[in-house]
Amino acid sequence: MSEEWLSRTNLLLGSEKLEKLKNSHVLVVGLGGVGAYAAEQICRAGVGKMTIVDGDTIDTSNINRQLPATSSNVNKDKAEVMGARLLDINPNLDLRILNEYLKDERMIEVLKEEEYDYVVDAIDTLAPKIFLIYHSLQYNLKIVSAMGAGGKTDPSKIQIADISKSYNCKLARMLRKRLHKLGVYKGVQVVFSPEDVSKDAVILDESRNKKSNVGTISYMPPLFGCFISSVVIKGLLAES
């Protein structure tokens, strides 16, 4: 495929920065409501190499907010569906698809297998989320992490900040507490919203990967994903 599809990006950024994106490798872990949109915007910006990771399948309850979730894709692997979509956007994309949940030593293996220019944490389970952030920092990898988009409805309250500056977000609070025990107090960019979450929007759900479910509206997780992608693109181009 010709590079015509990147002509508008080239017009905005210039050929030198576009070439920088083409030569960058981004790891996206988690392809749900936030991560799938982040992955797509990173791909559409012209990043030339990506590794995408998710071990989940598409559920009917995902359709209200998740990019790969359509009635025809229910029960299909999120990673495979998103991989096909990204390659349809850019057939020249150097793409690695990992259809698995990353945790423990396997996560460390993945972080060491390739040289990543940026890591996106869009995991919605606390333990592997902390593990990914901590070990990315140990390997001096730039990382941006998504906080909770559930229960939020006001796009104007979404913020980008160092995790030490996040506030009024339950997930961010739990992350800070656990990371402090590991000696990490700052150095992680997060996308969060301090908007209050109604107790009526939360239900207990002792499933495989979660202890609760939070109500979500269609536009908030995608917006979190777009904010995430902006951090990645700006970060990749910072030294250009």
N, C-alpha and C positions, 0 to 999 in steps of 0.2 A: 504494500500500500504506500502511496506517495505521502509526503509530509504536509500536504495541503491542509489536512485536518488540524494542524498545529499553527496555521497561519495567523490566527487571531492572537494566540499566545505569544507567538514570535513578535507580532506587532507591539504587544504590550511590554514584553520582557527583553526582547533583543536576542540575537542568535547565540551570544556567549552564555547567557543565563539559561537559555533553552537547552543548550548542549550540556550544561551542568546538570540539569534535571534528567536528561537522557542517560547520563552516566551515573546516576544515583540509584541506590538500592534501599527500599523501604520495607520493613517488616510490619505487617498488620496482624495483631492477634485478637481475635474476636470479630465476627462478621454479623452481628446482630443489628439492632436499630441504629446504633452509632457507627460501629466499625465498618459496615458495608458501604455506607455513604462516604465515610472518610476514604476508604479504599478506592471508590470510584472517582472521587474528586482528585485524588493523588494521581491516579491513572490518567485522567483527562487532562491534567496539567502537563503531562509529558514525561513523567518519571519512567525511566526505561527498564527498571528491574524491580520486581516485587515478590515478596513471599507472603502468602496469606494463609491464616491458620484458623480453623474452627472444626470441632468434632461433632457439632450439633446438626440436626435435621430440621427442616422447615415445618413449623406447626401452624395450624389454622389460626391460632391466637397471635401469630406474628404478622398477619396480613395488614393490621391497622397501622404498622409503622416501619416494617423492615423491607429494605430494597429488593431482595431476592424472593420475597414472600408473595406469591400469587396462588390462586386456587390450583393451577396446573403444576405448581412446584411443591405442593404439600408432600411431605415425607422424603423429599430429595435432600441430599447433603448440601448444606449452605456453602461450604467451600467450593464444591464442584460447580454449583450454579453460579456463584460469583466469579469463579475462575473463567467460565465460559463467557460471562458477560464482559469481563475486563478484556479478554482476547478479542471479543467482537468489537470493542471500542478501539483497541490497538493490537492488531494481529502480530505486530513486531515486538510486543511486550515480552521480556524475558521473565516468565512467571513460574514460580514454584508454589504448588498447592499442597498444603498439609491438612488432611482430613482427620484431625485428631485433637483431643484436649491436651494442652501442654501443662505439665506439672513436674516438680521435683527435678531429677537428673535429666529427663528428656528436654525440659525447657532450657537447661544449661547447654545441652548438646546443640539445640537449634541456635542459640545465641552465638555459639562458637563455630558453627559450621560455615557461616558466611560472614562477609564484612558488610555490615549494615550502616548506612548513613543516617538512618532515623528509625526509631521503633515507635509504633502506635500501640498503646494498651487500651483495648476496648473490651476487656474481660469484665464480666459482671459478677464474678465470684471472688470473694475477698482474698482467700489464701493464695491462689495462683496469681492474682493481681499484684499482691505484695511481692511475691517471688520474682515476677517478671520485672517489676520496677527496681527492686534491690539488685538483682544480678545484671540488669542493663547498666546500672550505675557502676557496678564493680568492673564492668568491661568498658567503661568510659563511652557508653553509647548514649546519644541524645534520645530522650524519650518524652513523649507527651501522653498523658493519661486522661481518660474520660471519667468524670465523676457522674453522679446520678442525674439522669434526665427524666426519670419517672416521677410522676406527681407534679410536674412543672408545666405551666401553660404560657408564661410570659417570656417571649424571645428577648425582650430588651434587658432582661436580667442576666443573661449568659455572659460569663467573664472568662478571660484567660489570665492566669497568674501562676506564680510559683506556688507549690503546695503549701508552703509556710504562710501564704497570704490568703488561702481559701478559708471560708467561714460559712456557717449556717447550712452545711451540707453533711448529712449523716455519714455518707460513704467517705467523704474527705476526712471527717473527724476520726473515723475508725482507721483509715489508712495512716493518718499522721501518728496516731497512738502506736500502731504496730511498727511503723517505720522508725519512730523514735527509739524503740527498744533495740533496733538494729543499727542505731547510730546515724540514721538519715533524718535530717531536719529540713533540708532544702535541696534544690537542684533538679526538681521535677516540675515541668510545666503541666498544668492541669486546666481542663475546661470544666467549669462548674457553674451552678446557679444557686444563689443564696435564697431563692424564693421558698417560702414556707410550703410544706407538703401537708395536706389534710390527712388526718388519721383515717378518714373514711375511704381514702384512696389506696390503702394498704391492707392486704390480706395475708394470713399465714399460709405457706405452701411448702411443706417438707418434701421437696422433690430432689432429684439427683444433684442439682447444682445450686439450688437456692433454698432459703428458709422463708422467704416472703416474696410476694408479687406486688408491684406497685402499678396503679393505673397510669396509662400513657396516652398522649394525644399524638396524632399522626405527624405533626411538624417538628416536635421538639427533639427527638433523637436524631433526625436528619440534620437539624441545625447544629447540634453538638458535633456531628460528624464533619460538617463544613468548617466549623471553628477549628477542629482538630487538624483538618487538611491544611488550613491556612498556616497553622503553627509549623507544620512539616515543611511546606513549600518555602515559607519565609526563612526557616532554619537552614534548609539546603542551600539557599541562595545568599545567606548572610555573608559569606566570605567571597562572593563573586565580585 
